[in-house]
Amino acid sequence: AQYGSEPVIVGLDTCKQFQSSVPEEQAWLAPAGLFNTGTHLVSLDLTKNCHLHKRQNTSGVADQVPWGKHRPATVRLKHR
């Protein structure tokens, strides 16, 4: 396979830390990734299947991360 034999999900090892440090009312999800890697499908799947129950008037799923869905992770904390 061109990109490996299985998906790589970065951050699974920090789920408990995230859950204990971010109040559910402030948590949200959003897709990010390179072009042609399925980010639109991930966005649709998140919207249909993931609901942060403590969020009011929203599912807690955004269209993209604040620095842009297809921007490199190196700009993650440098967006405006």
Residue, then its C-alpha position, 0 to 999 in steps of 0.5 A: a500500500q502506498y501509505g501503509s497497511e493500516p490507518v495511523i491515528v495520532g493522539l489516541d494515547t492522549c484521550k484520557q488526558f484530553q477528556s480530563s483537561v477539557p470540559e465537555e461544553q468546550a470540546w469539539l471535533a474537526p477533520a484535517g489531512l492532506f488533499n485526497t485523503g478522505t477529509h470530506l468523508v471524515s467530516l460527514d462521518l463525524t457529523k452523522n455519528c459523533h455528538l458531544h452531548k454537553r454542547q448546546n445547539t450544535s453537535g460539536v463537529a466543525d467543518q475544519v480545524p482552525w488552521g485549515k483542513h488541508r494545511p500542514a500540521t506545522v502551522r497548527l499553533k500559528h494561525r490567526 
